[in-house]
Amino acid sequence: MKILYFAWMRQRIGSSAETIDLPGDVNTVNDLVDWLVGRGENYGQAFTKREVIRAAVNQEYVRFDHPVSNDDEIAFFPPVTGG
């Protein structure tokens, strides 16, 4: 699975992308976030306000209850403002 992080999420995690083997007990985007948060404080800080973060699976925005598989590309976006 490829995971992409954008904007301040990338800064907090310290990486713009990573490739992982999906753990067997991770079935949804929400499960993935829970697993990532367990990997370290930097992930916990990035996902502190989970309710404002958007997720995309294979370049389509999804809700956090959306299923994921090892072949997916997951992207996480913080809220953005324009001007």
DOLUMMAR-15973 format. One record per residue (C-alpha): residue number from 0; residue in one letter; y, x, z. Coordinates in steps of 0.1 Angstrom, whole numbers, plus 5000, padded with zeros to 4 digits. Example, Ala and Ser with C-alpha at 12.3 -4.5 7.8 and 13.67 -1.06 7.14 Angstrom:
BEGIN
tormi: 0	dodren: A	Y: 4955	X: 5123	Z: 5078
tormi: 1	dodren: S	Y: 4989	X: 5137	Z: 5071
end
This chain:
BEGIN
tormi: 0	dodren: M	Y: 5000	X: 5000	Z: 5000
tormi: 1	dodren: K	Y: 5035	X: 5012	Z: 4992
tormi: 2	dodren: I	Y: 5063	X: 5003	Z: 5015
tormi: 3	dodren: L	Y: 5099	X: 5007	Z: 5006
tormi: 4	dodren: Y	Y: 5129	X: 5007	Z: 5030
tormi: 5	dodren: F	Y: 5165	X: 5001	Z: 5021
tormi: 6	dodren: A	Y: 5200	X: 5007	Z: 5036
tormi: 7	dodren: W	Y: 5201	X: 5012	Z: 5074
tormi: 8	dodren: M	Y: 5164	X: 5005	Z: 5077
tormi: 9	dodren: R	Y: 5158	X: 5037	Z: 5056
tormi: 10	dodren: Q	Y: 5181	X: 5056	Z: 5079
tormi: 11	dodren: R	Y: 5165	X: 5044	Z: 5111
tormi: 12	dodren: I	Y: 5129	X: 5050	Z: 5099
tormi: 13	dodren: G	Y: 5138	X: 5083	Z: 5083
tormi: 14	dodren: S	Y: 5122	X: 5076	Z: 5050
tormi: 15	dodren: S	Y: 5129	X: 5055	Z: 5019
tormi: 16	dodren: A	Y: 5092	X: 5050	Z: 5011
tormi: 17	dodren: E	Y: 5057	X: 5056	Z: 5024
tormi: 18	dodren: T	Y: 5021	X: 5049	Z: 5012
tormi: 19	dodren: I	Y: 4996	X: 5037	Z: 5038
tormi: 20	dodren: D	Y: 4961	X: 5024	Z: 5039
tormi: 21	dodren: L	Y: 4964	X: 4988	Z: 5052
tormi: 22	dodren: P	Y: 4947	X: 4984	Z: 5086
tormi: 23	dodren: G	Y: 4919	X: 4958	Z: 5086
tormi: 24	dodren: D	Y: 4937	X: 4935	Z: 5110
tormi: 25	dodren: V	Y: 4969	X: 4933	Z: 5090
tormi: 26	dodren: N	Y: 4969	X: 4902	Z: 5068
tormi: 27	dodren: T	Y: 5005	X: 4891	Z: 5065
tormi: 28	dodren: V	Y: 5040	X: 4907	Z: 5063
tormi: 29	dodren: N	Y: 5045	X: 4898	Z: 5099
tormi: 30	dodren: D	Y: 5012	X: 4916	Z: 5109
tormi: 31	dodren: L	Y: 5024	X: 4946	Z: 5089
tormi: 32	dodren: V	Y: 5058	X: 4946	Z: 5108
tormi: 33	dodren: D	Y: 5040	X: 4944	Z: 5141
tormi: 34	dodren: W	Y: 5018	X: 4973	Z: 5131
tormi: 35	dodren: L	Y: 5047	X: 4994	Z: 5119
tormi: 36	dodren: V	Y: 5067	X: 4988	Z: 5151
tormi: 37	dodren: G	Y: 5037	X: 5002	Z: 5170
tormi: 38	dodren: R	Y: 5040	X: 5034	Z: 5151
tormi: 39	dodren: G	Y: 5071	X: 5046	Z: 5168
tormi: 40	dodren: E	Y: 5105	X: 5040	Z: 5182
tormi: 41	dodren: N	Y: 5122	X: 5045	Z: 5149
tormi: 42	dodren: Y	Y: 5103	X: 5016	Z: 5134
tormi: 43	dodren: G	Y: 5111	X: 4995	Z: 5165
tormi: 44	dodren: Q	Y: 5148	X: 5001	Z: 5160
tormi: 45	dodren: A	Y: 5146	X: 4993	Z: 5123
tormi: 46	dodren: F	Y: 5129	X: 4959	Z: 5129
tormi: 47	dodren: T	Y: 5148	X: 4950	Z: 5161
tormi: 48	dodren: K	Y: 5164	X: 4920	Z: 5144
tormi: 49	dodren: R	Y: 5134	X: 4909	Z: 5124
tormi: 50	dodren: E	Y: 5149	X: 4874	Z: 5117
tormi: 51	dodren: V	Y: 5177	X: 4889	Z: 5095
tormi: 52	dodren: I	Y: 5154	X: 4912	Z: 5075
tormi: 53	dodren: R	Y: 5142	X: 4901	Z: 5040
tormi: 54	dodren: A	Y: 5108	X: 4911	Z: 5027
tormi: 55	dodren: A	Y: 5095	X: 4913	Z: 4991
tormi: 56	dodren: V	Y: 5059	X: 4916	Z: 4980
tormi: 57	dodren: N	Y: 5055	X: 4929	Z: 4945
tormi: 58	dodren: Q	Y: 5092	X: 4924	Z: 4938
tormi: 59	dodren: E	Y: 5093	X: 4887	Z: 4949
tormi: 60	dodren: Y	Y: 5110	X: 4876	Z: 4981
tormi: 61	dodren: V	Y: 5086	X: 4861	Z: 5006
tormi: 62	dodren: R	Y: 5084	X: 4847	Z: 5041
tormi: 63	dodren: F	Y: 5069	X: 4868	Z: 5068
tormi: 64	dodren: D	Y: 5037	X: 4846	Z: 5068
tormi: 65	dodren: H	Y: 5030	X: 4857	Z: 5032
tormi: 66	dodren: P	Y: 4996	X: 4875	Z: 5028
tormi: 67	dodren: V	Y: 4995	X: 4912	Z: 5019
tormi: 68	dodren: S	Y: 4968	X: 4934	Z: 5005
tormi: 69	dodren: N	Y: 4963	X: 4972	Z: 5001
tormi: 70	dodren: D	Y: 4974	X: 4970	Z: 4964
tormi: 71	dodren: D	Y: 5008	X: 4955	Z: 4972
tormi: 72	dodren: E	Y: 5042	X: 4970	Z: 4972
tormi: 73	dodren: I	Y: 5063	X: 4958	Z: 5001
tormi: 74	dodren: A	Y: 5100	X: 4962	Z: 5004
tormi: 75	dodren: F	Y: 5122	X: 4955	Z: 5034
tormi: 76	dodren: F	Y: 5159	X: 4948	Z: 5031
tormi: 77	dodren: P	Y: 5185	X: 4944	Z: 5058
tormi: 78	dodren: P	Y: 5213	X: 4918	Z: 5053
tormi: 79	dodren: V	Y: 5238	X: 4929	Z: 5027
tormi: 80	dodren: T	Y: 5275	X: 4921	Z: 5023
tormi: 81	dodren: G	Y: 5296	X: 4921	Z: 4992
tormi: 82	dodren: G	Y: 5332	X: 4926	Z: 4986
end
